[in-house]
Amino acid sequence: MLKTRLIACIIAKNRLVVQSYGFSRYLPIGNVKIAVEFFVRWDVDEIIMLDIDATREGRSPDLDLVEWAATECFVPLTVGGGIRSLDDINNLLKAGADKICINSIVADQPEFVFRAAEAFGSQCITVSVDAVEDNGAYSVYDYRARWRMPWRPAQWAMKQEEMGAGEILLNSVNRDGSRVGYDINLLKMVSANLSIPVIACGGVGRVAHLSEGALTGGCQAVAAANLFQHTEHSTIAAKSHMLKSGVHVRLSSEVKYEDFEFDRMGRPL
Amino acid sequence: MNIAIIDYGMGNTKSIKNAFVHIGESDVCITKSPEKIRRANALILPGVGAFRDAMINLGEYDLVSVLTDEVCGNKKPFLGICLGMQLLFDESEEGGQFPGLGWIKGRVERLPVNDVFRVPHVGWNDLIVKKDNRILAGLGHDRNFYFVHSYHAVCASDYVLGTFSYGAEFTAAVCKDNILGVQFHPEKSHVNGLLVLKNFLAFAEERQIC
């Protein structure tokens, strides 16, 4: 059967991996290629690498970085940040990306998703949807101008599916770096309305949150960035918890999952 | 041993090369040159995209006859990946009945669509080994491989090495003499995928068949 995917997000700023808080504070922690190697050495199912400054700085994607990071990545690699044209997508795929992730361009050129899916196939187009919550009301967030767009996340995501997006990366701005868990209401709201996969992102502080995202949030893939930067919260501990919670995950033959015990709060002992 | 990955404009040739280099085979070229194809000890046909475009591209680069000579004539070890496996068959209904290479008797059909089993089939799924064979040998308890496709190959069970389950069972790997095909992406299937590529290298070295 098809497994729930555990995805490691590598947030890159100036070629360094950073930890992100509320889309506004960033702490640098190491280099991108080492991060990729660690994740692949463990048992991650996919890697998403996002260059968060590219669009703001008007830069196109750093192809050298992707080519470098891709040499040791033997799981699907999604690359995002600074994509403004079909040429950018073509170059990224040639450099080693399997899928690309777009965000700002979708707001600027609504038909871009359609053109990209036509040219490269829906399976390599992931659309990133940033959602912000205010008093129980959700809107899509434009991180460049820092304003709420007049769209609800579910409606926006449905529109992208119609245009040909292959999957949606759903980020909660409020939960980013908070470590209190995914916004389950947001996840349910969006995943219930789509037939393409939804990847949950934003807020994971314990491995138990990942299981929640799959079982209660209804997502086909669960992602975290900050969490995996601490060795004690490796993807191995994560899958061990997901397995114990009843989520169907891929368990690598080369990894021992039985060694992990979890406390009441779902923290590895 | 020299491996040639066929460059016909469709397929993640670089990822496949990276995988071979990682498992210790660095004599790998990405090429559309007939001389390099003839000189290679083994051939890889990648494929991402549509069947029709793939066959048109192979025609435009004049690759069909040299590949047929080397694979069917000279029995050169060959591995088709994803779309590269689907091209092995007589025809595909993708884009409306388009002929393939016809090296293995069979056809390519759309995966059945329904609410539960959505198309494309994307993600990690278990491989069910149907008969003992060299290419799928040595797998541990984890049998997951990464799949991303909307079409599947239908052929005689004699050729089927392995299947996957997605509502029903569908072909995941085929073999006919020196010709191998896998529906999943070994270069993206972590340790299992790298093992399949290692097995293919051993197969090519000995030129032994399943």
Chai-1 contact restraints between the chains, C-beta under 6 A:
chainA,res_idxA,chainB,res_idxB,connection_type,confidence,min_distance_angstrom,max_distance_angstrom,comment,restraint_id
A,L2,B,G123,contact,1.0,0.0,6.0,A-B,restraint_1
A,L2,B,N125,contact,1.0,0.0,6.0,A-B,restraint_2
A,K3,B,W124,contact,1.0,0.0,6.0,A-B,restraint_3
A,R5,B,G123,contact,1.0,0.0,6.0,A-B,restraint_4
A,T71,B,N18,contact,1.0,0.0,6.0,A-B,restraint_5
A,F74,B,H190,contact,1.0,0.0,6.0,A-B,restraint_6
A,V75,B,H190,contact,1.0,0.0,6.0,A-B,restraint_7
A,P76,B,K188,contact,1.0,0.0,6.0,A-B,restraint_8
A,G96,B,K14,contact,1.0,0.0,6.0,A-B,restraint_9
A,Q123,B,P120,contact,1.0,0.0,6.0,A-B,restraint_10
A,Q123,B,V148,contact,1.0,0.0,6.0,A-B,restraint_11
A,S195,B,R118,contact,1.0,0.0,6.0,A-B,restraint_12
A,R250,B,W124,contact,1.0,0.0,6.0,A-B,restraint_13
A,R250,B,N144,contact,1.0,0.0,6.0,A-B,restraint_14
A,L251,B,D142,contact,1.0,0.0,6.0,A-B,restraint_15
A,S252,B,D142,contact,1.0,0.0,6.0,A-B,restraint_16
A,S253,B,G140,contact,1.0,0.0,6.0,A-B,restraint_17
A,S253,B,H141,contact,1.0,0.0,6.0,A-B,restraint_18
A,S253,B,D142,contact,1.0,0.0,6.0,A-B,restraint_19
A,E254,B,V191,contact,1.0,0.0,6.0,A-B,restraint_20
